[in-house]
């Protein structure tokens, strides 16, 4: 228990509050059960490209929302937008893999929008 919590409990008890303190159960994070050593990371290239197909789909969908955006943004700008989205997708899955037993390299890229038939 941290000092702030201890101080709060002490303060509340001094002022007449009845408090029962129970220690939280100790859980082992999912990352400790992960079959791939946590220290193993994908290369920057893999982080930038693993979800490139789905990132391009999202980028095109976003650019379609802004009239004329495809003509305003250069091809390099469009690639950069897709790369940022791909990095985010990878980082999000890497973060989620701390809580579930999956790693980003085990997830295939989603290269097109799902259809009702594929759900």
C-alpha positions in Angstrom: 0.0 0.0 0.0 1.4 3.4 -0.9 2.0 6.2 1.6 -0.8 8.4 0.1 -3.4 5.6 0.7 -2.0 4.9 4.2 -2.3 8.6 5.0 -5.8 8.8 3.8 -6.9 5.8 5.8 -5.2 7.3 8.9 -6.9 10.6 8.4 -10.4 9.0 7.9 -9.9 6.9 11.1 -8.9 10.0 13.1 -12.1 11.6 12.1 -14.4 8.7 13.1 -14.7 6.8 9.9 -14.8 3.0 10.3 -12.5 1.5 7.7 -11.6 -2.1 7.0 -8.4 -2.4 5.0 -7.9 -5.6 3.0 -4.9 -6.2 0.9 -5.6 -6.7 -2.7 -4.9 -10.2 -4.1 -1.6 -10.4 -5.9 -2.1 -11.2 -9.5 0.5 -12.2 -12.0 0.3 -10.1 -15.2 -0.6 -12.0 -18.3 2.7 -10.9 -19.9 4.5 -13.2 -17.4 2.5 -16.2 -18.9 3.2 -15.1 -22.4 4.9 -17.8 -24.5 7.2 -15.2 -26.2 9.8 -13.6 -23.9 8.6 -10.1 -23.1 12.0 -8.6 -24.1 11.6 -9.8 -27.7 10.3 -6.9 -29.7 9.6 -6.5 -33.4 11.9 -4.4 -35.5 10.9 -0.9 -36.3 10.3 -2.0 -39.9 7.9 -4.7 -38.7 6.2 -2.2 -36.4 5.8 0.2 -39.4 4.6 -2.5 -41.8 2.8 -5.4 -40.0 -0.6 -3.7 -40.1 0.1 -1.6 -43.2 -2.8 -3.0 -45.2 -5.4 -2.1 -42.6 -3.7 1.2 -41.9 -4.0 2.1 -45.6 -7.7 1.2 -45.5 -8.2 3.5 -42.5 -6.2 6.3 -44.1 -8.2 6.2 -47.3 -11.4 6.2 -45.3 -10.3 9.2 -43.3 -9.1 11.1 -46.4 -12.4 10.3 -48.2 -14.2 12.2 -45.5 -12.4 15.4 -46.4 -13.4 16.6 -49.9 -10.4 17.0 -52.0 -8.0 15.6 -49.4 -6.5 13.0 -51.8 -5.5 15.8 -54.1 -4.1 18.0 -51.3 -2.0 15.3 -49.6 1.0 14.0 -51.6 1.5 10.3 -52.0 4.3 10.5 -49.4 1.9 12.3 -46.9 -0.6 9.5 -47.5 2.1 6.9 -46.8 3.1 8.7 -43.6 -0.5 8.8 -42.4 -0.8 5.1 -43.0 2.5 4.4 -41.3 1.4 6.3 -38.2 -1.9 4.3 -38.1 0.0 1.0 -38.6 2.3 2.0 -35.7 -0.6 2.8 -33.5 -2.3 -0.5 -34.3 0.9 -2.4 -33.5 1.4 -0.4 -30.3 -2.2 -0.9 -29.2 -1.9 -4.7 -29.7 1.4 -4.8 -27.9 -0.2 -2.9 -25.0 -3.2 -5.3 -25.0 -0.9 -8.3 -25.0 0.1 -7.4 -21.5 -3.5 -8.4 -20.5 -4.3 -11.2 -22.9 -2.1 -14.0 -24.2 -1.5 -12.8 -27.7 1.3 -10.8 -29.4 1.0 -8.5 -32.3 3.0 -10.8 -34.6 0.3 -13.5 -34.1 -2.5 -11.2 -35.5 -2.9 -11.1 -39.2 -3.3 -7.8 -41.0 -6.8 -6.8 -41.9 -6.4 -5.6 -45.4 -10.1 -4.8 -46.2 -13.1 -3.7 -44.3 -15.1 -6.6 -42.8 -18.4 -7.4 -44.5 -21.6 -8.7 -42.8 -20.8 -12.1 -44.3 -17.3 -12.2 -42.7 -18.6 -11.4 -39.2 
